């Protein structure tokens, strides 16, 4: 396994896996993760609905101007070391402590860099108010740096219930802080306080739940193998971050804070909940695949069924959101955000296609193919940046359309590229993805038909009718044998895994 962290002679102080069964542990972890993320997303939806009515689009635009630039440095705070720790076959306490100090030091350095660079960022956008905002947000690097290995530890030990509880509590507290400050007239500072309070509460919780405190850095414990793994992942994430945020950067420079705020709220309504579901599911899938990486047939089957499971759940849900974008925007953001409707619709499509290709990331990490991932990242980012540079000429809708088109081009390439280094069922993934996209297109069309013919009705009723149409389309499509087989295959895999007695080792 190339560039993957290996065994450490001090591995005995790492906590052993006491799971009764890998399959049951994966299903239980996914269930707990989804429940926790569901609660977190519900809290965030309520906060979006409240804060969008208390704050102007410009407040969101100002915050995004800060985060889109300084957020790139957060990748170096992690340096891929959380994934390196999770993926490692063994991890000793001394290795864990050394990684903790590396992440903490990187966080401290980046906090100082961001603080000093605040005037440069303000000059980029010609907005002097960005200086104090940037300096306040800079402390997130240090806080997250301290928390990185604690989160990795909980993930590695598959303590998903503790992670889920951390996410829910920290989100709830941060929303209370933001709403209180917004009501008091704090403006954009309410959003800054929301970001900072969330990471502080999360740090306190993960430290207490992990149950250990760091000792001093141990020079006799090498971590070069982790750094080799991590730097390639970090560079890949950096390139990907630039590509993912080129839309926001160009819009901020071209159209200003208020339109950028409109785009950002649409983006966050789709991508933030989606990321909060996909991210923890990655944390469930990667440890499981790490234990299956020497069993080729089971490994390939897990990847293919993983794509189907994502497609007939998450992607189908995004099709419903895309088809009911009008009432979703009106209910979530209010009348002042109607310009977000078609932006939201296009971004939901983008999120769906991106989700289908996300299973490739599981393989890259578990197989330690960081160099190969980095090379592919350059390709996918080049596609995205090209589309965005063209799309920004047409404003908000042009950028949103570019974000939908880019993953459609990159998706078939992703599995072919991965197959050059890893044994994956490329044909099965391609055909399964095409079936899923057609399935979801029908659901989206049914919802859009309801949306177009119910403009005179209250938005809540329109949304309910759209949901009925989506459910009817979903189960109607299951009458088609190939779709019925797909969904049945996913369900039988889940049932079989829950009954499985395979070893956890």
C-alpha positions as CSV (number, residue, x, y, z in Angstrom):
1,X,0.0,0.0,0.0
2,X,1.9,3.1,-1.3
3,X,2.8,5.8,1.2
4,X,0.4,4.5,3.8
5,X,1.4,4.8,7.4
6,X,2.7,1.5,8.7
7,X,3.0,-0.3,11.9
8,X,4.7,1.3,14.9
9,X,6.6,-0.7,17.5
10,X,4.8,1.1,20.2
11,X,1.4,0.1,18.8
12,X,0.4,-1.7,22.0
13,X,-0.8,1.5,23.7
14,X,-3.4,2.0,20.9
15,X,-6.9,1.1,21.8
16,X,-7.9,-2.3,20.3
17,X,-11.0,-2.8,18.2
18,X,-13.6,-4.5,20.4
19,X,-16.4,-4.5,17.9
20,X,-18.6,-7.6,17.8
21,X,-18.6,-7.5,14.0
22,X,-17.3,-5.1,11.3
23,X,-20.5,-5.2,9.3
24,X,-22.8,-4.5,12.3
25,X,-20.4,-1.8,13.4
26,X,-20.5,-0.1,10.0
27,X,-24.3,-0.1,9.8
28,X,-24.6,1.0,13.4
29,X,-22.0,3.8,12.8
30,X,-23.9,4.9,9.6
31,X,-27.2,5.0,11.5
32,X,-25.8,7.0,14.4
33,X,-24.0,9.3,12.1
34,X,-27.1,10.0,10.0
35,X,-29.2,10.5,13.0
36,X,-26.7,13.0,14.5
37,X,-26.3,14.8,11.2
38,X,-30.1,14.9,10.7
39,X,-30.4,16.6,14.1
40,X,-27.6,19.0,13.2
41,X,-29.1,19.8,9.8
42,X,-32.5,20.4,11.3
43,X,-30.9,22.9,13.7
44,X,-29.1,24.6,10.9
45,X,-32.2,24.8,8.7
46,X,-34.0,26.6,11.6
47,X,-31.0,28.9,12.0
48,X,-30.9,29.7,8.3
49,X,-34.6,30.5,8.3
50,X,-34.2,32.8,11.3
51,X,-30.9,34.5,10.5
52,X,-31.8,35.1,6.8
53,X,-34.7,37.3,8.2
54,X,-32.4,39.1,10.7
55,X,-29.4,39.7,8.5
56,X,-28.9,41.3,5.0
57,X,-27.3,39.4,2.1
58,X,-24.3,41.7,2.4
59,X,-23.5,40.3,5.9
60,X,-23.2,36.8,4.4
61,X,-21.2,38.2,1.5
62,X,-18.6,39.8,3.8
63,X,-18.2,36.6,5.8
64,X,-17.7,34.6,2.6
65,X,-15.1,37.0,1.4
66,X,-13.1,36.2,4.5
67,X,-13.6,32.4,4.6
68,X,-13.1,31.7,0.9
69,X,-9.5,33.1,1.1
70,X,-8.3,32.2,4.6
71,X,-10.1,28.9,4.4
72,X,-7.5,27.6,2.0
73,X,-4.9,27.7,4.8
74,X,-7.0,25.4,7.0
75,X,-6.0,22.6,4.7
76,X,-2.4,23.0,5.9
77,X,-3.6,23.0,9.5
78,X,-4.8,19.5,9.0
79,X,-2.1,18.6,6.5
80,X,-3.9,15.3,5.8
81,X,-2.8,14.0,9.1
82,X,-6.3,13.2,10.4
83,X,-6.9,10.9,7.4
84,X,-3.4,9.4,7.9
85,X,-4.2,8.6,11.5
86,X,-7.6,7.1,10.6
87,X,-6.2,5.0,7.8
88,X,-3.1,3.6,9.6
89,X,-3.2,-0.1,10.3
90,X,-1.9,0.6,13.8
91,X,-1.5,3.9,15.8
92,X,0.3,4.1,19.0
93,X,-0.4,6.7,21.7
94,X,3.0,8.3,21.2
95,X,2.4,8.6,17.4
96,X,-1.0,10.2,18.2
97,X,0.6,12.7,20.6
98,X,3.3,13.7,18.1
99,X,0.6,14.2,15.4
100,X,-1.4,16.3,17.9
101,X,1.6,18.7,18.4
102,X,2.2,18.9,14.6
103,X,-1.4,19.9,14.0
104,X,-1.4,22.3,16.9
105,X,1.8,24.0,15.8
106,X,0.5,24.3,12.2
107,X,-2.7,25.9,13.6
108,X,-0.8,28.4,15.6
109,X,1.4,29.4,12.7
110,X,-1.6,29.8,10.4
111,X,-3.4,31.9,13.0
112,X,-0.5,34.3,13.0
113,X,-0.3,34.3,9.2
114,X,-4.0,35.1,8.8
115,X,-3.9,37.8,11.4
116,X,-1.0,39.6,9.7
117,X,-2.4,39.1,6.2
118,X,-5.8,40.7,7.1
119,X,-4.9,44.0,5.5
120,X,-4.0,42.3,2.2
121,X,-7.3,40.5,2.1
122,X,-9.1,43.7,2.7
123,X,-7.2,45.3,-0.1
124,X,-8.1,42.5,-2.5
125,X,-11.8,43.3,-2.1
126,X,-11.3,47.0,-1.3
127,X,-13.3,46.5,1.9
128,X,-11.6,47.8,5.1
129,X,-14.1,46.2,7.4
130,X,-12.7,42.8,6.5
131,X,-9.6,43.4,8.6
132,X,-11.1,42.9,12.1
133,X,-13.3,40.1,10.7
134,X,-10.3,38.2,9.3
135,X,-8.3,38.7,12.5
136,X,-11.1,37.3,14.6
137,X,-11.7,34.3,12.3
138,X,-7.9,33.5,12.4
139,X,-8.2,31.9,15.8
140,X,-10.2,29.1,14.3
141,X,-7.0,27.7,12.9
142,X,-5.5,27.2,16.3
143,X,-8.7,25.8,17.9
144,X,-9.2,23.4,15.0
145,X,-5.5,22.4,15.1
146,X,-5.8,21.3,18.7
147,X,-9.0,19.4,17.9
148,X,-7.8,17.5,14.8
149,X,-6.3,14.4,16.4
150,X,-9.0,14.1,19.0
151,X,-11.6,13.9,16.2
152,X,-9.4,11.5,14.2
153,X,-9.1,9.3,17.4
154,X,-12.9,9.1,17.8
155,X,-13.3,8.3,14.2
156,X,-10.6,5.7,14.2
157,X,-12.2,3.9,17.2
158,X,-15.6,4.2,15.4
159,X,-17.1,6.1,18.3
160,X,-19.6,7.7,16.0
161,X,-22.2,8.3,18.7
162,X,-19.8,10.6,20.6
163,X,-18.9,12.4,17.3
164,X,-22.6,12.9,16.5
165,X,-23.3,14.3,19.9
166,X,-20.4,16.7,19.6
167,X,-21.7,18.0,16.3
168,X,-25.3,18.5,17.5
169,X,-24.4,20.2,20.8
170,X,-21.8,22.6,19.2
171,X,-24.1,23.5,16.4
172,X,-27.0,24.2,18.7
173,X,-24.9,26.4,21.0
174,X,-23.4,28.3,18.1
175,X,-26.9,29.0,16.6
176,X,-28.1,30.4,19.9
177,X,-25.1,32.7,20.0
178,X,-25.6,33.9,16.5
179,X,-29.4,34.5,16.8
180,X,-28.9,36.4,20.1
181,X,-26.3,38.7,18.5
182,X,-28.3,39.2,15.3
183,X,-31.3,40.3,17.4
184,X,-29.0,42.7,19.2
185,X,-28.0,44.2,15.9
186,X,-24.5,42.8,15.7
187,X,-24.8,42.3,11.9
188,X,-21.9,40.2,10.3
189,X,-20.3,39.8,13.8
190,X,-23.2,37.5,14.7
191,X,-22.0,35.1,11.9
192,X,-18.4,35.4,13.1
193,X,-19.4,34.6,16.7
194,X,-21.3,31.6,15.4
195,X,-18.2,30.2,13.7
196,X,-16.0,30.7,16.7
197,X,-18.4,29.4,19.3
198,X,-19.0,26.2,17.4
199,X,-15.3,25.3,17.2
200,X,-14.7,26.2,20.8
201,X,-17.6,24.0,22.1
202,X,-16.6,21.2,19.7
203,X,-13.0,21.3,21.0
204,X,-14.1,21.0,24.6
205,X,-16.4,18.1,23.8
206,X,-14.0,16.0,21.7
207,X,-11.2,16.4,24.3
208,X,-13.5,15.2,27.1
209,X,-15.0,12.3,25.0
210,X,-11.6,11.1,23.7
211,X,-10.5,10.6,27.3
212,X,-6.8,11.5,26.9
213,X,-4.5,14.4,27.2
214,X,-1.3,14.9,25.2
215,X,2.2,14.4,26.8
216,X,5.3,16.1,25.4
217,X,6.4,15.5,21.9
218,X,8.5,12.3,21.7
219,X,11.5,12.5,19.4
220,X,12.1,8.8,19.6
221,X,8.8,8.2,17.8
222,X,9.0,8.8,14.1
223,X,6.0,10.1,12.2
224,X,7.6,10.6,8.7
225,X,5.4,7.9,7.2
226,X,2.3,9.9,8.3
227,X,3.7,13.1,6.9
228,X,4.4,11.4,3.5
229,X,0.8,10.2,3.4
230,X,-0.5,13.6,4.6
231,X,1.3,16.1,2.4
232,X,0.0,14.5,-0.8
233,X,-3.5,14.4,0.5
234,X,-3.1,18.0,1.7
235,X,-1.9,19.2,-1.7
236,X,-4.8,17.4,-3.3
237,X,-7.2,19.0,-0.9
238,X,-5.6,22.4,-1.6
239,X,-6.0,22.1,-5.3
240,X,-9.6,20.8,-4.9
241,X,-10.4,23.7,-2.5
242,X,-9.2,26.3,-5.0
243,X,-11.4,24.7,-7.7
244,X,-14.4,24.4,-5.4
245,X,-14.2,28.0,-4.3
246,X,-13.3,29.7,-7.6
247,X,-17.0,30.4,-8.1
248,X,-17.2,32.3,-4.8
249,X,-13.9,34.2,-5.3
250,X,-14.8,35.3,-8.9
251,X,-18.3,36.4,-7.9
252,X,-17.0,38.4,-5.0
253,X,-14.5,40.2,-7.2
254,X,-17.0,40.7,-10.0
255,X,-20.4,41.4,-8.5
256,X,-19.8,42.4,-4.9
257,X,-21.0,41.4,-1.4
258,X,-24.8,41.4,-1.8
259,X,-25.1,39.1,-4.9
260,X,-22.3,36.9,-3.4
261,X,-24.5,36.6,-0.2
262,X,-27.4,35.4,-2.4
263,X,-25.2,32.8,-4.1
264,X,-23.7,31.7,-0.8
265,X,-27.0,31.1,0.9
266,X,-28.1,29.0,-2.0
267,X,-24.9,27.1,-1.9
268,X,-25.0,26.6,1.8
269,X,-28.6,25.3,1.7
270,X,-27.4,22.5,-0.6
271,X,-23.8,21.9,0.0
272,X,-23.5,22.3,3.8
273,X,-26.1,19.7,4.7
274,X,-24.8,17.5,1.9
275,X,-21.3,17.8,3.2
276,X,-22.4,17.1,6.8
277,X,-23.9,13.8,5.6
278,X,-21.2,12.8,3.2
279,X,-18.3,13.6,5.5
280,X,-19.3,11.4,8.4
281,X,-20.4,8.7,6.0
282,X,-16.8,8.8,4.6
283,X,-15.7,8.4,8.2
284,X,-17.8,5.2,8.4
285,X,-16.8,3.8,5.0
286,X,-13.1,4.4,5.1
287,X,-12.4,2.4,8.2
288,X,-14.5,-0.4,6.9
289,X,-12.8,-0.5,3.5
290,X,-9.4,-0.3,5.2
291,X,-10.2,-3.7,6.7
292,X,-11.5,-5.1,3.4
293,X,-8.7,-3.8,1.2
294,X,-7.1,-7.3,0.9
295,X,-10.4,-8.9,-0.1
296,X,-10.8,-7.7,-3.6
297,X,-14.2,-9.1,-4.4
298,X,-15.8,-7.8,-1.2
299,X,-14.0,-4.5,-1.6
300,X,-15.4,-3.9,-5.1
301,X,-18.8,-4.9,-4.1
302,X,-18.8,-2.5,-1.1
303,X,-17.8,0.4,-3.4
304,X,-20.5,-0.4,-6.0
305,X,-23.2,-0.8,-3.5
306,X,-22.0,2.3,-1.7
307,X,-22.6,4.3,-4.8
308,X,-26.1,2.8,-5.2
309,X,-27.0,3.5,-1.6
310,X,-25.9,7.1,-2.0
311,X,-27.8,7.5,-5.3
312,X,-31.1,6.1,-4.2
313,X,-31.1,8.1,-1.0
314,X,-29.0,11.3,-1.0
315,X,-29.2,12.0,-4.7
316,X,-32.9,11.3,-4.9
317,X,-33.4,13.7,-2.0
318,X,-31.4,16.4,-4.0
319,X,-33.7,15.7,-7.0
320,X,-36.7,16.6,-4.8
321,X,-35.0,19.8,-3.6
322,X,-34.1,20.8,-7.2
323,X,-37.7,20.2,-8.3
324,X,-39.2,22.2,-5.4
325,X,-36.6,25.0,-5.3
326,X,-39.2,27.8,-5.4
327,X,-41.1,27.0,-2.2
328,X,-37.8,25.8,-0.5
329,X,-36.2,29.2,-1.0
330,X,-39.4,31.1,0.1
331,X,-39.7,29.0,3.2
332,X,-36.1,28.9,4.2
333,X,-34.9,32.4,3.3
334,X,-38.0,34.5,2.8
335,X,-39.3,36.8,0.1
336,X,-36.1,38.9,-0.2
337,X,-34.2,35.9,-1.5
338,X,-36.2,34.9,-4.6
339,X,-33.2,35.4,-6.8
340,X,-31.8,32.3,-5.2
341,X,-34.4,29.9,-6.7
342,X,-32.7,28.9,-10.0
343,X,-29.3,29.1,-8.4
344,X,-30.4,26.6,-5.8
345,X,-31.9,24.3,-8.4
346,X,-28.7,24.1,-10.4
347,X,-26.5,23.6,-7.3
348,X,-28.7,20.7,-6.2
349,X,-28.0,19.0,-9.5
350,X,-24.3,19.7,-9.0
351,X,-24.4,18.2,-5.5
352,X,-26.1,15.1,-6.8
353,X,-23.5,14.3,-9.5
354,X,-20.7,15.1,-7.1
355,X,-22.1,12.6,-4.6
356,X,-22.1,9.8,-7.1
357,X,-18.3,10.2,-7.6
358,X,-17.5,10.6,-3.9
359,X,-17.1,6.8,-3.5
360,X,-13.8,7.1,-5.4
361,X,-12.4,9.1,-2.5
362,X,-13.0,6.1,-0.2
363,X,-10.8,4.0,-2.5
364,X,-8.0,6.6,-2.8
365,X,-7.7,7.0,1.0
366,X,-8.0,3.3,1.9
367,X,-5.5,2.2,-0.7
368,X,-3.1,5.0,0.1
369,X,-3.2,6.3,-3.5
370,X,-2.5,9.9,-2.6
371,X,-0.1,10.7,-5.5
372,X,-2.7,9.3,-8.0
373,X,-5.5,11.3,-6.3
374,X,-3.4,14.5,-6.5
375,X,-2.9,14.0,-10.2
376,X,-6.6,13.4,-10.8
377,X,-7.4,16.5,-8.7
378,X,-5.5,18.7,-11.1
379,X,-7.7,17.3,-13.9
380,X,-11.0,17.8,-12.1
381,X,-10.1,21.2,-10.9
382,X,-9.1,22.3,-14.3
383,X,-12.5,21.2,-15.6
384,X,-14.3,23.1,-12.9
385,X,-12.2,26.3,-13.1
386,X,-12.7,26.4,-16.9
387,X,-16.4,26.1,-16.5
388,X,-16.6,28.7,-13.8
389,X,-14.5,31.2,-15.7
390,X,-16.9,30.9,-18.6
391,X,-20.0,30.9,-16.4
392,X,-19.0,34.0,-14.4
393,X,-19.4,36.1,-17.5
394,X,-23.2,35.4,-17.2
395,X,-23.4,36.3,-13.5
396,X,-25.0,34.2,-10.7
397,X,-26.9,31.8,-13.0
398,X,-23.9,31.3,-15.2
399,X,-21.7,30.3,-12.3
400,X,-24.4,28.0,-10.9
401,X,-24.8,26.3,-14.3
402,X,-21.0,25.9,-14.5
403,X,-21.0,24.2,-11.1
404,X,-23.6,21.7,-12.5
405,X,-21.9,21.0,-15.8
406,X,-18.3,20.5,-14.4
407,X,-19.0,17.4,-12.3
408,X,-21.0,15.9,-15.2
409,X,-17.8,16.1,-17.3
410,X,-15.5,14.9,-14.5
411,X,-17.7,12.1,-13.1
412,X,-17.0,9.4,-15.9
413,X,-13.3,10.3,-15.8
414,X,-13.0,9.8,-12.1
415,X,-13.6,6.1,-12.1
416,X,-11.5,5.4,-15.2
417,X,-8.6,7.3,-13.7
418,X,-8.9,5.4,-10.4
419,X,-9.1,2.1,-12.2
420,X,-5.5,2.6,-13.5
421,X,-4.2,2.0,-10.0
422,X,-7.0,0.1,-8.1
423,X,-9.2,-2.8,-8.9
424,X,-12.7,-1.3,-9.0
425,X,-15.9,-2.3,-11.0
426,X,-15.7,0.6,-13.5
427,X,-18.5,-0.6,-15.8
428,X,-20.7,-1.4,-12.9
429,X,-20.1,2.1,-11.4
430,X,-20.7,3.9,-14.8
431,X,-23.9,2.0,-15.6
432,X,-25.2,2.3,-12.0
433,X,-24.6,6.0,-12.0
434,X,-26.4,6.5,-15.3
435,X,-29.4,4.6,-14.0
436,X,-29.4,6.7,-10.8
437,X,-29.2,10.0,-12.8
438,X,-32.2,9.0,-15.0
439,X,-34.1,7.9,-11.9
440,X,-33.5,11.2,-10.2
441,X,-34.3,13.2,-13.3
442,X,-37.8,11.7,-13.4
443,X,-38.3,12.7,-9.7
444,X,-37.0,16.2,-10.4
445,X,-39.3,16.6,-13.4
446,X,-42.4,15.4,-11.4
447,X,-41.6,18.0,-8.7
448,X,-41.1,20.8,-11.1
449,X,-44.4,20.0,-12.8
450,X,-46.1,20.4,-9.4
451,X,-44.2,23.6,-8.6
452,X,-45.2,25.2,-12.0
453,X,-48.9,24.4,-11.6
454,X,-49.3,25.4,-7.9
455,X,-47.9,29.0,-7.9
456,X,-51.2,30.3,-6.4
457,X,-51.0,28.0,-3.3
458,X,-49.1,28.6,0.0
459,X,-45.5,27.6,-0.2
460,X,-45.8,24.9,2.6
461,X,-48.6,23.2,0.7
462,X,-46.7,23.4,-2.6
463,X,-43.7,21.7,-0.8
464,X,-46.0,19.0,0.5
465,X,-47.5,18.4,-2.9
466,X,-44.0,18.2,-4.3
467,X,-43.0,15.6,-1.8
468,X,-46.1,13.6,-2.7
469,X,-45.1,13.8,-6.3
470,X,-41.5,12.8,-5.5
471,X,-42.6,9.7,-3.5
472,X,-45.1,8.7,-6.2
473,X,-42.4,9.0,-8.8
474,X,-39.9,7.1,-6.7
475,X,-42.2,4.1,-6.1
476,X,-43.5,4.2,-9.6
477,X,-40.0,3.8,-10.9
478,X,-39.5,0.8,-8.7
479,X,-42.0,-0.9,-11.0
480,X,-39.2,-0.9,-13.6
481,X,-37.4,-4.2,-13.0
482,X,-33.8,-2.8,-13.2
483,X,-34.6,-0.2,-10.6
484,X,-36.4,-2.7,-8.4
485,X,-33.3,-4.9,-8.5
486,X,-31.0,-2.0,-7.7
487,X,-32.9,-0.9,-4.6
488,X,-33.5,-4.6,-3.5
489,X,-29.8,-5.2,-3.9
490,X,-29.0,-2.3,-1.6
491,X,-31.6,-3.4,1.0
492,X,-30.4,-7.0,1.0
493,X,-26.8,-5.9,1.4
494,X,-27.8,-3.8,4.5
495,X,-29.8,-6.7,5.9
496,X,-27.1,-9.2,5.2
497,X,-24.4,-7.0,6.8
498,X,-26.5,-6.5,9.9
499,X,-26.7,-10.3,10.2
500,X,-23.1,-10.8,9.3
501,X,-20.8,-12.6,11.6
502,X,-17.5,-11.6,10.0
503,X,-14.6,-10.9,12.2
504,X,-13.9,-7.3,13.2
505,X,-10.2,-7.8,12.6
